[in-house]
Amino acid sequence: MALRDFSSRLSTLVFNDARPLIRPSCASSSALLQKRRNASSTSSNSAPAASAAADIEDLEPSSSLTTPAASEEIIKSFDPVAVSRQRKRQLPASRYNYRSPKYYRGPLHPHQPPPASSPDSRLFTPGPFTLPRLQQTYTSTFAPDILTLTYAHRPPGFSPPPKGERLRSWDGSSPYHKNRPARGPRGGDVLRLLTRPATFRNVPKLTGVTVHTMVAGALEDSAYLHVAGMVVQAITNARVQTHKSKGNVNQWGLREGKHVAVTAELKGEDMYHFVAKVVDVVLPRIKDWRGVKGSSGDSSGNLSFGLTADAMSLFPEIEVNYDMYPPKMIPGCHVTIHTSATNDRDARLLLTSIGIPFYGKQIN
């Protein structure tokens, strides 16, 4: 019985002594107190007002969460520059400068390189600065047309027919066939790339262009090699790379270690500008040019064709400064167009839509 009385009395005391959670400032509390006092003088019931005023007087004027203002001495003594000058051992200059790691050490390494699109990356390439017309036409016209021509509808529930094995197994007619690796396809040991069903994700597109020229005159005079490099660099807008002969060939007069060829690799804007220039300016001006041979290709979506020395002089960069290049030193070149297609048929369809004709028997 005593415990019941004690619990009821304790609850009464707790509820009667409850305080508000919001603590007003000193000025607001005094103003509220004055208001309460004025109201209590005019009100007929003065007892509740007096108890409320007494409760407000018990409130703390300031909160424990507020930070006291710093003194004038602390403000005047704060000088980080002077502190850094007084430091005996200076911090390294690169302490706060981020440097991309030179090597990629895996996804779990704490020091990860930034993406290639970040200016801090070692792989960052500025641009694009222009939007080539050929790229716009491919996105708006060529890609939808190629997808329409190569699309094969497969309704739900369709199961593709079974395909034969790509690698031929041994028939087991000899005891030596046991544990032998499977053989390659007939006619060669190189497996062709698999062709996936045509969708909007794998429409063939240009991935790169390689311009290569072999300069036979460079064996006797290095000026031929310099002129070839200047010509290729002028028409491609890319830095050329020279190549040495790997061996001796007496019939051609080649000697090992001699620089005899130059190559330029084109990607992105330079690739589109070069292909558009070849298709729109150079090829239409070649007399009696039938087109690219239909058997050209490596069965992996890469096609090649050649340009003679006379065709090289039709490029605008060479034609406008024709007197700068010795006519007899202007070389021909081989142009290899790399595509994302997995067979020559799709690559030929892409180049035909761009404007490169083909003749003869086409080999897929």
Secondary structure, 3 states (H helix, E strand, C coil): CHHHHHHHHHHHHHHHCCCCCCCCCHHHHHHHHHHHHHHHHHCCCHHHHHHHHHHHHCCCCCCCCCCCCCCHHHHHHCCHHHHHHHCCCCCCCCCCCCCCCCCCCCCCCCCCCCCCCCCCCCCCCCCCCCCCHHHHHHHHHHHHHHHHHHCCCCCCCCCCCCCCCCCECCCCCCHHHCCCCCECCCCCCCCCCCCCCCCCCCCCCEEEEEEEEECHHHHCCCHHHHHHHHHHHHHHCCCCEEEECCCCECCCCECCCCEEEEEEEECHHHHHHHHHHHHHHHHHHCCCCCCEECCCCCCCCEEEEEECHHHHCCCHHHHCCHHHCCHHHCCCEEEEEEECCCCHHHHHHHHHHHCCCEECCCCC
